[in-house]
């Protein structure tokens, strides 16, 4: 569960909190969780200060490797059918990879979609083929 005070995992018996600690780089970059999604290996956690990757087998947390998104507020995350992660930050939409960083930033043709409203959400279609901006 994502809250303004961190991320919590319930294993059926106990709640395990994941919180920010500036002295430990293997903690969340910020406690204010805005969104999350998952791929085969990671839980992607969007905060007001970047993306954190939680390894689903070890629960180790690492910050997203690309510095462009490390300090940005992440408004939404989603995974398409090809396993690509799409991150919405400010007026930009980023196609991301856990190891390579940003694969694609929005181009000028799609910026008009992001300017219409301060609040918007990315939604995959039923087959998770593409992303629609609402």
C-alpha positions as CSV (number, residue, x, y, z in Angstrom):
1,X,0.0,0.0,0.0
2,X,1.3,3.4,-0.9
3,X,0.7,6.3,1.5
4,X,2.1,9.8,2.2
5,X,4.2,8.1,4.9
6,X,5.9,5.4,2.8
7,X,5.1,2.0,1.3
8,X,3.8,-0.9,3.3
9,X,3.8,-4.6,2.4
10,X,1.5,-7.1,4.1
11,X,2.6,-10.8,3.9
12,X,-0.5,-12.2,5.6
13,X,0.9,-11.9,9.1
14,X,2.8,-8.7,9.5
15,X,3.1,-5.3,7.8
16,X,6.6,-4.4,6.6
17,X,7.2,-0.7,6.2
18,X,9.5,0.8,3.5
19,X,10.4,4.4,4.3
20,X,12.8,7.1,3.3
21,X,16.2,7.4,5.1
22,X,18.7,9.8,3.6
23,X,21.5,7.9,5.3
24,X,20.7,4.7,3.5
25,X,20.6,4.6,-0.3
26,X,18.6,1.4,-0.3
27,X,15.5,3.1,1.0
28,X,12.8,5.1,-0.7
29,X,13.8,8.4,-2.2
30,X,10.7,10.0,-0.6
31,X,7.9,8.8,1.6
32,X,5.0,10.4,-0.4
33,X,3.9,7.6,-2.7
34,X,2.0,8.8,-5.7
35,X,1.6,5.6,-7.8
36,X,3.0,2.2,-8.6
37,X,3.0,-0.6,-11.2
38,X,4.9,-3.8,-11.7
39,X,6.7,-5.7,-14.3
40,X,8.2,-9.3,-14.1
41,X,11.0,-8.3,-11.7
42,X,10.1,-5.0,-10.0
43,X,7.4,-3.1,-8.2
44,X,7.9,0.4,-9.7
45,X,7.1,3.1,-7.1
46,X,6.5,6.7,-8.1
47,X,7.0,9.3,-5.4
48,X,7.2,13.1,-5.3
49,X,10.9,12.6,-5.7
50,X,11.4,10.1,-8.5
51,X,11.0,6.4,-9.1
52,X,12.1,3.6,-6.8
53,X,12.4,0.0,-8.0
54,X,11.6,-2.7,-5.4
55,X,13.0,-6.1,-6.4
56,X,10.1,-8.5,-6.0
57,X,12.4,-11.4,-4.9
58,X,14.6,-9.6,-2.4
59,X,12.6,-6.4,-1.6
60,X,15.8,-4.4,-2.0
61,X,15.0,-0.8,-3.2
62,X,17.1,1.0,-5.7
63,X,16.4,4.5,-7.2
64,X,15.6,4.6,-11.0
65,X,19.0,4.7,-12.8
66,X,18.3,7.8,-15.0
67,X,18.9,11.1,-13.3
68,X,16.3,12.9,-15.4
69,X,13.5,11.3,-13.2
70,X,15.3,11.0,-9.9
71,X,14.1,14.4,-8.7
72,X,10.8,14.7,-10.6
73,X,7.3,14.1,-9.1
74,X,5.9,11.0,-10.7
75,X,2.2,11.3,-11.3
76,X,1.4,8.0,-12.9
77,X,3.1,4.7,-13.9
78,X,1.8,1.8,-16.1
79,X,3.1,-1.2,-17.8
80,X,2.2,-2.1,-21.4
81,X,1.9,-5.6,-22.9
82,X,5.6,-5.5,-24.1
83,X,6.7,-4.9,-20.5
84,X,7.6,-1.3,-21.1
85,X,7.0,1.0,-18.2
86,X,5.5,4.4,-18.9
87,X,6.0,7.2,-16.4
88,X,4.2,10.5,-16.3
89,X,6.1,13.4,-14.8
90,X,5.0,17.0,-15.2
91,X,4.1,17.6,-18.8
92,X,6.3,14.7,-20.0
93,X,5.6,11.0,-20.7
94,X,8.6,8.7,-20.5
95,X,9.1,5.1,-21.8
96,X,11.4,3.4,-19.3
97,X,13.5,0.3,-18.7
98,X,14.7,-0.8,-15.2
99,X,18.3,-1.2,-16.3
100,X,18.7,1.2,-19.2
101,X,16.8,4.2,-17.9
102,X,14.7,6.4,-20.2
103,X,14.1,4.8,-23.6
104,X,11.9,7.6,-25.0
105,X,10.6,11.0,-23.9
106,X,7.4,12.5,-25.3
107,X,7.8,14.4,-28.6
108,X,6.3,17.7,-29.5
109,X,3.3,16.1,-31.2
110,X,2.0,14.6,-27.9
111,X,2.6,17.5,-25.6
112,X,-0.8,19.1,-26.5
113,X,-2.5,16.1,-24.8
114,X,-0.7,16.8,-21.6
115,X,-1.4,20.5,-21.5
116,X,-5.2,20.1,-21.5
117,X,-5.5,19.4,-17.8
118,X,-3.4,19.4,-14.6
119,X,-4.8,15.9,-13.7
120,X,-4.6,13.1,-16.2
121,X,-4.2,9.3,-16.1
122,X,-2.5,6.8,-18.4
123,X,-4.8,3.8,-19.2
124,X,-3.8,0.7,-21.2
125,X,-6.5,-0.7,-23.4
126,X,-8.0,-4.2,-22.7
127,X,-5.1,-6.0,-24.5
128,X,-2.6,-3.6,-23.0
129,X,-1.5,-2.7,-26.5
130,X,-1.2,1.1,-26.1
131,X,-1.5,3.9,-23.7
132,X,-4.4,6.4,-23.8
133,X,-4.2,9.7,-22.0
134,X,-7.4,10.7,-20.2
